Amino acid sequence: MRARQVLNAPGSSWRQAFLLVAMVLVAAALLAACGGDDSSAQPDQQQAASRTERAESQADQQQESREDRQATVQQQQAQAQGQPAEARPVLPREAGEFRIARRQPINLDPAQITDVDSAVIAVEIFGGLLVLDRSLRITPDLAESVPSGQLNSDGTVTYRFTIRDNARFHDGKRITAEDFKWTIERNLSPETLSPTAPDFLGDIVGASEFLRNRADEVVGVQVIDEVTLDITIKQQTPVFLYKLTYPTAFVLDRDQVEDDPERWALAPNGSGPFRLTEWQLGEGLTLERFDDYHLEPAKVRKVSVRFAGGSVEQFENDELDQAFIGLNDIERVRDPASELNPLYVSRSELSVFYLAFNVTQPPFDDPNVRLALAHAIDKTSLIEDVLDDLLLAAHQIVPPGLVAHDPDYRGIVFDPELAQELLAESRYAGTSFVDEIRLTIPGAGATPGSVFEAVQDMWRQHLGLEIEIQQVEFATFISEVDRGLYGFFSLGWSLDYPDPHNVLDYKFHSASLGNDTQLDSEEIDSLLEQARYSLDHELRTSIYQEVDRSLIEDAIWIPLYYSVAHEVVKPYVQDYEPTRMVIPHLRFVSIDE
């Protein structure tokens, strides 16, 4: 999922939290949507925030209103996360049970999800018109088929969806076209304050007017009959159907939401392959198979999710059927002589961890300062010596696995002498602006983690700079990043759908809610807009490569690494594989009893 993520250093617990702590425990999770089970481990995992880092705090007033609406849910969960529950005795695995560990969701309201932790659970409980399959192709979910767009005379494009006859909510109620229209309008409503709806649903005709309270309905969503829905977008774009696979477009039960608007998401009446039957804050939750699921029902009877741990030790003690591997265990798991080695699986994810600059704040408005900091980082040493090759060094923004990624492009190379020259040439050389540089990261640990400490030491050694690393609690961090309060910060990004638009357009277009670098480049905007609406695949690829290189060579971001999932899975678990993004996948798993 779009998941915004965070970097952390090895040794912490899991990785995801794209948000909140960590840089990479590395093991499998992290993002997004949004890659891989974003709950995996990256060394010292930071949390991955969803792409929707976007507008969680567009304004203090909106933030307060949103928090008021979600007070019950979020306060309870925050308390639970801050107060570890007493460990319950570990029970033997039941027949048909799949036991995994993930981080606790922040919120299961699809309109509010901006983190990987919440997304990996939500995609198993809810469903939409379309879904990404395990090959990351758009396929039908509650809709019967993937529609082709009809180009209208005014340049708009209409997609007609037919809802499956057997589409049901978990309580057995029929899902209709009206349910989708109500959901889209509810999520776009200014009262909902969704940080994701403006982006994922904003292409729809009338969405912006409805969002601003200038219309009574979203005119681009029309119910034709009980099972037929027309969605009309403003103009053709190759990414709109991708956006419908994101949680913001998942259908909700109107009756439940309106009956208990503050607490319904604690026990949602979803439409996905699993029902949420138990949620013990701070401990875990239980997902049980929905036998009337409109696609093939899940093969396991239930999935037991533990919020604490997820370690290899728990796996070896038969407390878990799948676990993420961190730095402490990767060497022995990779050892061919280890009993764990045959159970080891690894897969790269569509996510990138990076350092970013607010280019409007001094000294980071001077490219020489940014480039000096970038050229002083030895990524090879970082990956090999600090992270034990758990991750892939990142030299560009678009991750491997997308056509726009150029494996031969090396980006900004490690060059200490050049770094020193650039810093000396900066207009801020010798000033307090350089001497007092601070890097802000999400977290609350005693130390910032081995990755940040290593990078900090490189700047000290090669530039003579003592750069302070400030840790800020994740929710506050995300809010303040969105408001442009930090000049230099770290995050991670898990893609919500497999297209460069999801990171380059969202993070760097001057009008985007996700543009936390405050970049305002007419040239970049023009290129991104051309790619946004072009159906020429080769042209889009070329444009995105050009934009990526321009951003790297101007050091708007300093990409550090791409995440990789490292996991162990019990031999009796069949058809489980790490995912590259946040997608529903647990229904395919079976247990060989």
C-alpha positions as CSV (number, residue, x, y, z in Angstrom):
1,M,0.0,0.0,0.0
2,R,0.9,3.3,-0.3
3,A,2.2,3.0,2.7
4,R,4.4,5.6,4.1
5,Q,7.2,4.0,5.8
6,V,9.9,4.6,8.1
7,L,13.5,3.6,8.2
8,N,15.1,2.1,11.2
9,A,18.0,0.2,12.0
10,P,18.6,-3.4,12.6
11,G,17.6,-4.9,15.8
12,S,14.2,-3.6,16.3
13,S,11.2,-5.7,15.8
14,W,9.5,-5.7,12.6
15,R,9.6,-3.4,9.8
16,Q,6.4,-2.0,8.9
17,A,5.3,0.6,10.5
18,F,6.2,2.2,7.6
19,L,5.6,4.3,10.2
20,L,6.9,4.6,13.1
21,V,9.9,3.1,13.9
22,A,12.2,1.7,11.9
23,M,14.3,1.4,9.2
24,V,14.4,-2.0,8.3
25,L,14.1,-5.0,10.3
26,V,14.0,-6.5,7.2
27,A,12.2,-9.3,6.9
28,A,9.4,-9.1,5.1
29,A,7.2,-6.6,5.5
30,L,6.8,-3.2,4.6
31,L,5.0,-2.0,2.3
32,A,2.7,-0.9,0.5
33,A,-0.7,-0.1,-0.7
34,C,-0.1,-0.5,0.3
35,G,4.7,-4.2,-0.8
36,G,5.2,-7.5,0.6
37,D,3.5,-8.1,3.6
38,D,4.0,-4.7,4.9
39,S,4.3,-6.1,8.2
40,S,7.5,-7.7,7.6
41,A,10.7,-6.9,9.0
42,Q,13.2,-4.4,8.0
43,P,16.1,-3.8,10.0
44,D,14.8,-2.0,12.9
45,Q,11.8,-1.4,11.0
46,Q,10.4,1.8,10.8
47,Q,6.9,1.9,10.0
48,A,5.7,2.5,6.6
49,A,3.2,5.0,6.2
50,S,0.9,4.7,3.5
51,R,1.1,6.8,0.5
52,T,-1.5,8.4,2.1
53,E,0.8,10.2,4.1
54,R,-0.9,12.8,2.3
55,A,-3.2,14.8,4.2
56,E,-3.5,13.4,7.5
57,S,-2.9,16.8,8.9
58,Q,-3.7,19.2,6.2
59,A,-4.7,21.7,8.9
60,D,-4.9,21.7,12.6
61,Q,-8.6,22.2,12.6
62,Q,-9.2,19.3,10.2
63,Q,-6.9,17.1,12.2
64,E,-8.8,17.9,15.4
65,S,-12.1,17.2,13.8
66,R,-10.9,13.9,12.4
67,E,-9.5,12.9,15.8
68,D,-12.8,13.7,17.4
69,R,-14.6,11.4,15.0
70,Q,-12.2,8.6,15.6
71,A,-11.6,9.2,19.3
72,T,-13.0,5.9,20.5
73,V,-11.2,3.7,18.0
74,Q,-7.8,5.4,17.9
75,Q,-7.5,6.2,21.6
76,Q,-8.3,2.7,22.6
77,Q,-5.7,1.3,20.1
78,A,-3.1,3.9,21.1
79,Q,-3.5,2.9,24.8
80,A,-3.3,-0.7,23.9
81,Q,-0.1,-0.3,21.9
82,G,1.4,1.6,24.8
83,Q,0.5,-1.0,27.4
84,P,1.7,-4.5,26.4
85,A,-1.0,-7.0,27.3
86,E,-0.1,-9.9,29.6
87,A,1.0,-12.8,27.4
88,R,-1.6,-15.5,27.1
89,P,-0.6,-19.1,27.1
90,V,0.3,-20.4,23.6
91,L,-2.3,-22.9,22.5
92,P,-1.6,-25.7,20.0
93,R,-2.5,-24.9,16.4
94,E,-6.1,-25.8,15.6
95,A,-7.0,-27.7,12.4
96,G,-7.3,-25.3,9.5
97,E,-5.6,-22.4,11.5
98,F,-2.8,-20.2,10.1
99,R,-0.8,-18.3,12.7
100,I,1.1,-15.2,11.8
101,A,2.4,-12.0,13.4
102,R,1.7,-8.5,12.3
103,R,1.7,-5.1,13.9
104,Q,-1.6,-3.8,15.3
105,P,-3.8,-1.9,12.8
106,I,-4.2,1.8,13.5
107,N,-7.7,2.0,12.0
108,L,-9.8,-0.3,9.8
109,D,-11.9,2.3,8.2
110,P,-10.8,2.1,4.6
111,A,-11.3,5.8,4.1
112,Q,-8.7,6.6,6.8
113,I,-6.1,4.0,6.2
114,T,-2.7,5.5,5.5
115,D,-0.4,2.8,6.9
116,V,0.7,-0.6,6.0
117,D,-0.2,-2.2,9.3
118,S,-3.9,-1.3,8.9
119,A,-3.9,-2.1,5.1
120,V,-2.6,-5.7,5.4
121,I,-5.6,-6.5,7.6
122,A,-8.2,-4.4,5.8
123,V,-7.6,-6.0,2.4
124,E,-8.6,-9.4,3.9
125,I,-11.8,-8.0,5.4
126,F,-13.1,-5.6,2.8
127,G,-13.5,-5.8,-1.0
128,G,-14.0,-3.5,-3.9
129,L,-15.0,-3.6,-7.5
130,L,-11.5,-4.6,-8.6
131,V,-8.4,-6.1,-7.0
132,L,-4.8,-6.8,-7.7
133,D,-4.0,-10.4,-8.0
134,R,-0.7,-12.0,-6.9
135,S,0.9,-11.1,-10.2
136,L,-0.2,-7.5,-9.6
137,R,-2.7,-7.5,-12.4
138,I,-6.1,-5.8,-12.2
139,T,-8.8,-8.4,-11.9
140,P,-12.5,-8.4,-11.0
141,D,-13.5,-8.6,-7.3
142,L,-17.1,-7.7,-6.5
143,A,-17.5,-6.6,-10.2
144,E,-18.1,-9.4,-12.8
145,S,-15.3,-8.1,-15.1
146,V,-12.8,-5.4,-15.6
147,P,-14.5,-2.9,-17.9
148,S,-13.1,-1.0,-20.9
149,G,-13.6,2.7,-20.7
150,Q,-16.0,4.4,-23.1
151,L,-14.7,7.7,-24.4
152,N,-17.4,10.3,-24.4
153,S,-17.7,13.3,-26.8
154,D,-16.7,15.7,-24.0
155,G,-13.5,13.9,-23.3
156,T,-14.7,12.1,-20.2
157,V,-14.5,8.3,-19.9
158,T,-17.2,6.1,-18.5
159,Y,-16.7,2.7,-17.0
160,R,-19.7,0.4,-16.5
161,F,-19.5,-2.1,-13.7
162,T,-21.8,-5.0,-13.1
163,I,-22.0,-6.3,-9.5
164,R,-21.8,-10.1,-9.1
165,D,-25.0,-11.8,-8.2
166,N,-23.4,-13.5,-5.2
167,A,-21.8,-10.4,-3.8
168,R,-22.6,-10.3,-0.1
169,F,-21.6,-8.5,3.1
170,H,-20.5,-10.8,5.9
171,D,-24.0,-10.6,7.4
172,G,-25.4,-12.0,4.2
173,K,-26.9,-8.8,2.9
174,R,-26.7,-8.3,-0.9
175,I,-24.2,-5.8,-2.2
176,T,-25.7,-3.4,-4.7
177,A,-24.6,-0.6,-7.0
178,E,-26.2,1.9,-4.5
179,D,-23.8,0.6,-1.8
180,F,-20.9,1.6,-3.9
181,K,-22.3,5.1,-4.8
182,W,-23.0,5.7,-1.1
183,T,-19.5,4.5,-0.1
184,I,-17.8,6.8,-2.7
185,E,-19.8,9.8,-1.6
186,R,-19.3,9.0,2.1
187,N,-15.5,8.7,1.7
188,L,-15.4,11.9,-0.4
189,S,-17.5,13.8,2.1
190,P,-15.7,16.7,3.8
191,E,-17.1,15.4,7.1
192,T,-15.2,12.1,6.6
193,L,-11.9,13.9,6.3
194,S,-10.4,11.0,4.3
195,P,-6.7,11.7,3.6
196,T,-6.8,9.3,0.6
197,A,-10.2,9.9,-1.1
198,P,-9.2,13.1,-2.9
199,D,-6.4,11.3,-4.6
200,F,-7.9,7.9,-5.3
201,L,-11.4,9.1,-6.1
202,G,-10.6,12.6,-7.3
203,D,-10.6,11.7,-11.0
204,I,-14.3,11.1,-10.9
205,V,-16.5,13.8,-12.4
206,G,-18.0,15.9,-9.7
207,A,-15.7,14.5,-6.9
208,S,-14.0,17.8,-6.3
209,E,-17.3,19.7,-6.2
210,F,-18.7,17.2,-3.7
211,L,-15.6,17.4,-1.6
212,R,-16.0,21.1,-1.3
213,N,-19.7,21.0,-0.4
214,R,-20.6,22.5,-3.8
215,A,-22.8,19.6,-4.9
216,D,-25.3,17.2,-3.3
217,E,-23.9,14.1,-5.1
218,V,-20.9,12.9,-7.1
219,V,-22.5,13.1,-10.5
220,G,-19.9,10.9,-12.0
221,V,-21.2,7.9,-10.1
222,Q,-24.6,6.8,-11.4
223,V,-26.7,3.8,-10.3
224,I,-28.2,2.3,-13.5
225,D,-30.0,-0.5,-11.7
226,E,-29.5,-2.7,-8.6
227,V,-26.3,-4.3,-10.0
228,T,-25.1,-1.8,-12.6
229,L,-22.9,1.2,-11.8
230,D,-21.4,3.8,-14.1
231,I,-18.3,5.7,-13.0
232,T,-17.2,8.6,-15.2
233,I,-13.8,10.2,-14.9
234,K,-12.8,13.6,-16.2
235,Q,-10.3,12.4,-18.8
236,Q,-8.5,9.2,-19.8
237,T,-5.7,8.1,-17.5
238,P,-4.0,4.7,-17.4
239,V,-4.0,4.6,-13.6
240,F,-7.7,5.1,-12.6
241,L,-8.6,1.4,-12.5
242,Y,-5.5,0.8,-10.3
243,K,-6.9,3.4,-7.9
244,L,-10.1,1.4,-7.5
245,T,-8.0,-1.5,-6.0
246,Y,-7.1,0.7,-3.0
247,P,-9.0,0.5,0.3
248,T,-10.6,3.9,-0.2
249,A,-12.7,2.4,-2.9
250,F,-13.8,-0.7,-0.9
251,V,-17.6,-1.0,-0.3
252,L,-19.0,-0.3,3.2
253,D,-22.2,-1.3,4.9
254,R,-24.2,1.9,5.1
255,D,-26.5,0.7,7.9
256,Q,-23.6,-0.3,10.1
257,V,-21.6,2.9,9.5
258,E,-24.5,5.2,10.1
259,D,-25.7,3.2,13.2
260,D,-22.4,3.5,15.0
261,P,-20.2,6.0,13.2
262,E,-17.5,6.1,15.9
263,R,-17.0,2.4,16.6
264,W,-18.2,0.4,13.6
265,A,-14.6,-0.2,12.3
266,L,-13.8,-2.2,15.4
267,A,-16.0,-5.0,14.1
268,P,-16.7,-4.1,10.5
269,N,-19.3,-5.9,8.4
270,G,-17.0,-6.4,5.4
271,S,-17.2,-8.3,2.1
272,G,-13.7,-9.8,1.9
273,P,-12.6,-13.4,2.2
274,F,-12.3,-13.2,6.0
275,R,-14.5,-11.9,8.8
276,L,-13.0,-10.1,11.8
277,T,-14.4,-12.1,14.8
278,E,-12.1,-11.0,17.6
279,W,-9.8,-8.0,18.2
280,Q,-8.0,-7.9,21.5
281,L,-6.2,-4.6,21.6
282,G,-2.5,-4.9,22.2
283,E,-2.7,-8.7,21.8
284,G,-4.0,-9.9,18.5
285,L,-7.0,-10.5,16.3
286,T,-8.8,-13.4,14.6
287,L,-9.9,-13.6,11.0
288,E,-12.4,-16.4,10.2
289,R,-13.2,-17.6,6.7
290,F,-16.3,-16.1,5.1
291,D,-17.9,-19.2,3.6
292,D,-20.2,-17.3,1.2
293,Y,-17.3,-15.2,-0.3
294,H,-18.1,-14.3,-3.9
295,L,-14.8,-15.7,-5.2
296,E,-13.4,-19.1,-4.1
297,P,-13.6,-19.2,-0.2
298,A,-10.4,-19.3,1.8
299,K,-8.7,-22.6,2.2
300,V,-7.9,-22.1,5.8
301,R,-10.6,-21.9,8.5
302,K,-9.1,-19.0,10.3
303,V,-6.0,-16.8,10.6
304,S,-4.8,-16.0,14.0
305,V,-2.8,-12.7,14.1
306,R,-0.5,-11.9,16.9
307,F,0.5,-8.3,17.4
308,A,3.6,-9.0,19.5
309,G,6.7,-10.7,18.3
310,G,6.9,-12.5,15.0
311,S,10.3,-13.7,15.8
312,V,12.2,-16.8,14.5
313,E,12.3,-18.0,18.0
314,Q,8.5,-18.1,18.2
315,F,8.5,-19.9,14.8
316,E,10.9,-22.5,16.2
317,N,8.7,-22.9,19.3
318,D,5.8,-23.7,17.0
319,E,3.9,-20.6,18.1
320,L,3.8,-19.2,14.6
321,D,3.5,-20.8,11.1
322,Q,5.3,-17.9,9.4
323,A,7.8,-15.4,10.7
324,F,9.9,-12.5,9.4
325,I,13.7,-12.7,9.7
326,G,15.8,-9.9,11.1
327,L,19.5,-9.2,11.2
328,N,20.1,-11.4,14.2
329,D,18.9,-14.6,12.4
330,I,19.6,-14.0,8.7
331,E,23.0,-15.6,8.8
332,R,22.0,-18.9,10.2
333,V,18.8,-19.0,8.1
334,R,20.9,-18.5,5.0
335,D,23.3,-21.3,6.1
336,P,22.5,-24.4,3.9
337,A,23.2,-26.5,6.9
338,S,20.5,-24.9,9.0
339,E,17.2,-26.6,9.6
340,L,15.6,-23.3,8.8
341,N,17.2,-22.9,5.4
342,P,14.7,-25.1,3.5
343,L,11.9,-23.0,5.0
344,Y,13.4,-19.7,3.9
345,V,11.7,-17.5,1.3
346,S,12.7,-14.1,0.0
347,R,11.2,-11.6,-2.3
348,S,11.8,-7.9,-3.2
349,E,9.1,-5.5,-2.5
350,L,7.8,-2.4,-4.3
351,S,9.0,0.1,-1.7
352,V,11.8,2.5,-1.2
353,F,13.3,4.1,1.9
354,Y,14.9,7.5,1.6
355,L,16.1,10.7,3.1
356,A,14.2,13.8,1.9
357,F,14.6,17.6,1.9
358,N,12.2,20.4,2.2
359,V,13.7,22.4,-0.7
360,T,12.2,25.7,0.5
361,Q,14.1,25.6,3.9
362,P,17.7,26.8,4.2
363,P,20.2,25.3,3.8
364,F,18.4,22.7,1.8
365,D,17.2,25.3,-0.8
366,D,20.8,25.1,-2.0
367,P,21.4,22.0,-4.3
368,N,25.1,21.9,-3.3
369,V,24.2,21.2,0.3
370,R,21.8,18.4,-0.7
371,L,24.3,16.9,-3.1
372,A,27.1,17.1,-0.6
373,L,25.1,15.0,1.9
374,A,24.2,12.5,-0.8
375,H,27.7,12.0,-2.2
376,A,29.0,11.4,1.3
377,I,26.9,8.3,1.8
378,D,28.5,4.9,1.0
379,K,25.4,2.8,0.2
380,T,27.5,-0.3,-0.6
381,S,29.0,-0.2,2.9
382,L,25.5,0.5,4.3
383,I,23.9,-2.6,2.7
384,E,26.8,-5.0,3.1
385,D,28.3,-4.1,6.4
386,V,25.4,-2.7,8.3
387,L,22.4,-4.5,6.8
388,D,24.1,-7.8,5.9
389,D,22.7,-7.7,2.4
390,L,19.1,-7.9,3.7
391,L,18.1,-5.0,1.4
392,L,18.9,-3.7,-2.0
393,A,20.8,-0.5,-2.4
394,A,18.6,2.2,-4.1
395,H,20.1,4.5,-6.7
396,Q,16.8,5.8,-8.0
397,I,13.3,6.3,-6.8
398,V,11.3,3.8,-8.9
399,P,11.9,0.3,-7.4
400,P,12.9,-2.8,-9.3
401,G,10.0,-4.7,-10.8
402,L,8.6,-1.7,-12.7
403,V,9.6,-1.1,-16.3
404,A,10.6,2.5,-15.5
405,H,13.4,1.2,-13.2
406,D,16.7,1.3,-14.9
407,P,19.1,-1.3,-13.4
408,D,22.1,0.3,-15.1
409,Y,21.6,3.7,-13.6
410,R,23.9,4.4,-10.7
411,G,22.5,7.7,-9.5
412,I,24.7,9.7,-7.2
413,V,27.9,7.8,-6.4
414,F,29.8,7.8,-3.2
415,D,32.5,10.5,-3.7
416,P,33.8,12.1,-0.4
417,E,36.1,14.6,-2.2
418,L,33.3,15.8,-4.5
419,A,31.0,16.0,-1.4
420,Q,33.5,18.3,0.3
421,E,33.9,20.5,-2.7
422,L,30.1,20.9,-3.1
423,L,29.7,21.8,0.6
424,A,32.5,24.3,0.3
425,E,30.9,25.9,-2.8
426,S,27.5,26.2,-1.0
427,R,26.4,29.7,-0.2
428,Y,25.8,28.4,3.3
429,A,29.4,27.2,3.8
430,G,30.7,28.1,7.2
431,T,27.3,29.3,8.5
432,S,25.2,28.0,11.4
433,F,22.7,26.7,8.8
434,V,25.2,23.9,7.9
435,D,26.6,23.5,11.4
436,E,23.2,22.9,12.9
437,I,21.6,20.5,10.3
438,R,19.1,18.1,12.0
439,L,17.7,14.9,10.5
440,T,14.2,14.1,11.9
441,I,13.0,10.5,11.9
442,P,10.0,8.7,13.3
443,G,10.7,6.7,16.4
444,A,11.2,6.8,20.1
445,G,14.1,4.4,20.8
446,A,17.1,4.9,23.0
447,T,19.2,5.2,19.8
448,P,18.1,6.0,16.2
449,G,19.2,2.6,14.9
450,S,22.3,1.3,13.2
451,V,21.4,2.6,9.7
452,F,21.1,6.2,10.8
453,E,24.1,5.9,13.1
454,A,26.2,4.6,10.2
455,V,25.0,7.5,7.9
456,Q,25.6,10.0,10.7
457,D,29.2,8.7,11.0
458,M,29.7,9.0,7.3
459,W,28.8,12.7,7.4
460,R,31.0,13.2,10.3
461,Q,34.0,11.4,8.7
462,H,33.6,12.8,5.1
463,L,32.2,16.2,5.7
464,G,33.1,17.0,9.3
465,L,29.5,17.6,10.1
466,E,27.9,16.6,13.4
467,I,24.4,16.1,12.3
468,E,21.8,15.7,15.0
469,I,19.2,13.0,14.6
470,Q,15.9,13.8,16.2
471,Q,13.3,11.1,16.9
472,V,9.6,12.1,16.9
473,E,6.6,9.9,17.7
474,F,5.2,8.6,14.5
475,A,1.7,10.2,14.4
476,T,3.2,13.6,15.2
477,F,6.0,13.0,12.7
478,I,3.6,12.3,9.9
479,S,1.5,15.3,10.8
480,E,4.5,17.7,10.9
481,V,6.0,16.3,7.7
482,D,2.7,17.0,5.9
483,R,2.8,20.5,7.2
484,G,6.3,21.1,5.9
485,L,7.8,21.6,9.4
486,Y,11.0,19.5,8.8
487,G,13.8,20.5,6.5
488,F,15.5,17.1,6.5
489,F,13.7,13.9,7.3
490,S,13.4,10.1,6.5
491,L,10.6,8.0,5.4
492,G,9.7,5.0,3.2
493,W,7.2,4.6,0.5
494,S,5.4,1.4,-0.4
495,L,3.6,1.6,-3.7
496,D,-0.2,1.1,-3.7
497,Y,-0.3,0.0,-7.3
498,P,2.5,-1.0,-9.7
499,D,2.9,2.2,-11.6
500,P,5.5,5.0,-11.3
501,H,2.7,7.5,-11.1
502,N,2.0,6.2,-7.6
503,V,5.3,7.6,-6.3
504,L,6.7,10.1,-8.8
505,D,3.4,12.0,-9.5
506,Y,2.1,11.8,-5.9
507,K,5.3,12.7,-4.2
508,F,6.7,15.4,-6.5
509,H,4.0,17.2,-8.5
510,S,3.7,20.7,-7.0
511,A,-0.1,20.4,-6.6
512,S,0.0,17.0,-4.9
513,L,-1.1,16.5,-1.3
514,G,1.9,14.2,-0.9
515,N,4.5,16.7,-2.0
516,D,6.2,17.1,1.3
517,T,9.5,18.2,-0.2
518,Q,7.7,21.4,-1.3
519,L,9.1,21.0,-4.8
520,D,7.7,23.4,-7.3
521,S,9.1,22.7,-10.7
522,E,7.3,23.6,-13.9
523,E,9.4,21.2,-15.9
524,I,8.7,18.3,-13.5
525,D,5.0,19.1,-13.4
526,S,4.8,19.3,-17.2
527,L,6.4,15.9,-17.6
528,L,4.3,14.3,-14.9
529,E,1.1,15.6,-16.4
530,Q,2.1,14.3,-19.8
531,A,2.7,10.8,-18.3
532,R,-0.4,11.0,-16.1
533,Y,-2.8,11.1,-19.1
534,S,-0.8,9.3,-21.8
535,L,-1.8,5.8,-22.9
536,D,1.5,5.4,-24.7
537,H,3.4,2.9,-22.5
538,E,6.8,3.5,-24.0
539,L,6.4,7.3,-23.7
540,R,5.3,7.1,-20.1
541,T,8.3,4.9,-19.3
542,S,10.7,7.3,-20.9
543,I,9.1,10.3,-19.1
544,Y,9.2,8.6,-15.7
545,Q,12.9,7.7,-16.1
546,E,13.7,11.3,-17.0
547,V,11.8,12.6,-14.0
548,D,13.4,10.0,-11.7
549,R,16.9,11.0,-12.8
550,S,16.2,14.7,-12.5
551,L,15.0,14.3,-8.9
552,I,18.0,12.1,-8.0
553,E,20.6,14.4,-9.7
554,D,19.1,17.4,-7.9
555,A,19.1,15.4,-4.6
556,I,15.4,16.1,-3.8
557,W,15.5,12.6,-2.3
558,I,18.4,10.4,-1.3
559,P,17.1,6.9,-1.9
560,L,18.9,4.5,0.5
561,Y,17.5,1.0,-0.2
562,Y,14.6,-1.0,-1.5
563,S,13.0,-3.4,0.9
564,V,13.1,-7.2,0.6
565,A,10.9,-9.7,2.4
566,H,12.8,-12.4,4.3
567,E,10.6,-15.0,5.9
568,V,10.4,-18.6,7.1
569,V,7.3,-20.7,6.5
570,K,6.4,-24.0,8.0
571,P,6.5,-27.0,5.6
572,Y,2.8,-27.8,6.1
573,V,1.8,-24.3,4.9
574,Q,1.0,-24.5,1.2
575,D,0.6,-21.7,-1.4
576,Y,2.0,-19.0,0.8
577,E,4.4,-16.5,-0.7
578,P,5.6,-13.0,0.3
579,T,3.7,-10.3,-1.6
580,R,5.4,-7.4,-3.3
581,M,2.7,-5.0,-2.3
582,V,-0.3,-4.9,0.1
583,I,-2.8,-7.2,-1.6
584,P,-5.3,-9.8,-0.3
585,H,-3.5,-13.2,-0.4
586,L,-4.3,-15.2,2.7
587,R,-7.3,-17.0,1.1
588,F,-4.9,-18.9,-1.2
589,V,-3.0,-20.4,1.8
590,S,-3.8,-24.0,2.8
591,I,-2.6,-26.2,5.6
592,D,-1.5,-29.7,4.9
593,E,-2.9,-31.5,8.0
